[in-house]
Amino acid sequence: MSAARSFDSEHYYESYNRSRAAVLSELVPELRKHLELRTAVDVGCGLGYFSALLHSLGFQVTAVDGRAENVAEAQRRVPQADFHAMNAEDFALRKLGRYDLVLCFGLLYHLENPFLAIRHLHAIASKLLLVESTISPGAEPIMRLVDEYHGEDQGLNHVAFYPTEACLAKMMYQAGFHNVYRLVKMPEHPDFQANGSGQRVRTMLAAARAPLQSAFFERLEEPEVPYQPWSANRECAPALSDRLRRFAGKPWSAKVESLKRILGGH
């Protein structure tokens, strides 16, 4: 099975899955105890790697994936879970019901409509959402439309929006979550660590309906974006206080010339 070969490769199993699973295995038991988590849904489950992990941690597990061949193989590997072929961007996801924990690893950045998917995830998460995602560089809450290669481990239509971490956080807040957090200690994998320019390639976030009291997380406030963001660019339109300060420092003759230009008298 070609999908199995892709998701079973060293790139996934040894590199990403083990590092992410190590974090989950430490994090989830604490959250499960304090939040009384019993049911979980694994959205974008692939071949069921994390579905199996959630089951081993004591959850009643449901899982979905957009590719039917993945679902069939995952059901064979993890018969204890209940699998469904379903696109996370479809409203039908909400018909699955509500779950204490929603896990969404390695999916959102493969979607054409990640914000819509996050709204669906909010609708089915009764307590907690855990997200792992590739992120675009930058501090602003923006997304980049990316052409993905035609592989079975990529998006269904091979074009997707890659959000910044700030964008992920803002989408979670706007979807209805009141508390968004970043994992303090990221998985032990280079993509989760800051590179030479201070950027990370991937992140892990949590969104909860109630505040989380855990040393595993640091709170992220919702990024604010002005109604007219182009006018907030300090390089193109310096703040009024900066312009007044520069004007005050000019000699009198230069002030006169500036006023003439402003009043149209030049």
Secondary structure, 3 states (H helix, E strand, C coil): CHHHHHHCCHHHHHHHHHHHHHHHHHHHHHHHHHHCCCEEEEECCCCCHHHHHHHHCCCEEEEEECCHHHHHHHHHHCCCCEEEECCCCCHHHHHHCCEEEEEEECCHHHCCCHHHHHHHHHHHEEEEEEEEEECCCCCCCCEEEEECCCCCCCCCCCEEEEECHHHHHHHHHHHCCCEEEEECCCCCCHHHCCCCCCCCCEEEEEEECCCCCCCCEEECCCCCCCCCHHHHCCCCCCCHHHHHHHHHCCCHHHHHHHHHHHHCCC
